[in-house]
Amino acid sequence: MANVKVLWLVSITIPAAADACGLQAKEIGGGWLSGALGGMTAAPDAPAITVASVDARAETLTVCSKNGVSFALVPTGSVENFSALLKKIAPDLIHIWGTEYAAARTMQQAAQAAGIPVLVGIQGVMVDCALHLNDGVPARLLHSCAAQHLIDRHVPGGLLDVNQARFDTLAQSEAAVLANARHVTGRTSFDRSAVQKLAPQASYYPCNETLRPEFYTPPVWHPRTFGEAPVLLLSQGNYPLKNLHTVLKALPAVLAQYPGAVLRVAGWPPLDKGPLLRPVIDWMFPYQTWCKQLIRRLGLADHVQYTGPLDAAAMRQAYLDADLFLLPSYSENSPNSLGEAMLLGLPCVASAAGGIPDMLQSGVQGMLYGAAGDDAALSAAILQVLALPDHGTALGTAAQIRARVTHDAAKNAAQMIEIYRKVLQREGTL
């Protein structure tokens, strides 16, 4: 497919694009896109790739190239900008990575108008995320008043009803993209089921994800003698879907057997700007405030640590420094954090939500527990792994073996190239 041109639309400007176009990389996230791009460009018979993103820092349509890859930045995600991009690049195929952001539907419309085939890649399943976004949170926290909304418009906070409205909009955007999709790629039985409901007319193509390159190289995780002080790692805890609150409720049972246990949360702690602003901040961040109250009420102040946001190298080290990785989410498709932990051989405990069971066999490659909000089941699973004579080493090793197959960069790139070939053949353009 060396003579085929494929345009990727991604939701953020990845570091390679920023570097090629002389901009500063803005985000820690999106590393798996870089991994996928690296695997693709290293593949034999790879198509010519242009990676496009919407970036307001680009005043006009900007196309840059570096190391054999082209990057396109458009200032806004308008049909006009995307139509101009398609005219300039003239791709044979467009691969939209993700379904929920507004630019995905706009690009789909521009492509349809230009008669260019589109492959849609489903990442999360937003209808399920929106459904479970605030599970387990007291009803009193789910509604905010006009004054809170006024403040939020000027200084965005963490109002749960505002976030719910945002996720509902993302779910609607995803539904619109899938309703108009002819070709969809995904990874799990969970997202395949969603596609069958939202895009019954579409062909579905399975392909696993390639993760950030930092997680494929030694050193890998090794057990340590933690005694009474195991370290539990949670990769995200800033909104209810990720379920920090259930972990906090599960922690006392763990502390009863391991009094020095520590929960590390990779992210920001609740904001604290001093006593004058504290009431306002607490008012504007109800979930974080509730978690603070849980920590205080359950006597966990000395057992919960926030790391702040971590780049790939720091996140890798956080996995290596932990004794157990936790993924208690109410909804996930194929979470990259779980894949990264598995690649490093770190023992994992996760909820059996969404596509997680497709990634990890419970009792063999880690431990799954049933309902995400069941703190007793979560604490039992944690204690079961911590009590193993090898501290979960065998589980982690089995997980690593599986993850090296699931997230094999060369294999996944070859599979995606084959998907591109099938799409173009079915569309009669190859």
Secondary structure, 3 states (H helix, E strand, C coil): CCCCEEEEECCCCCHHHHHHCCCCCCCCCCHHHHHHHHHHHHCCCCCEEEEEEECCCCCCCEEEEECCEEEEEECCCCHHHHHHHHHHHCCCEEEEECCCCHHHHHHHHHHHHHCCCEEEECCCCHHHHHHHCCCCCCHHHCCCCHHHHHHHHHCCCCCHHHHHHHHHHHHHHHHHHHHCCCEEEECCHHHHHHHHHHCCCCEEEECCCCCCHHHCCCCCCCCCCCCCCCEEEECCCCCHHHCHHHHHHHHHHHHHHCCCCEEEECCCCCCCCCCCCHHHHHHHCHHHHHHHHHHHHCCCCCCEEECCCCCHHHHHHHHHCCCEEEECCCCCCCCHHHHHHHHHCCCEEEECCCCHHHHCCECCCEEEECCCCCHHHHHHHHHHHHCCCCCCHHHHHHHHHHHHHHCCHHHHHHHHHHHHHHHHHHCCCC
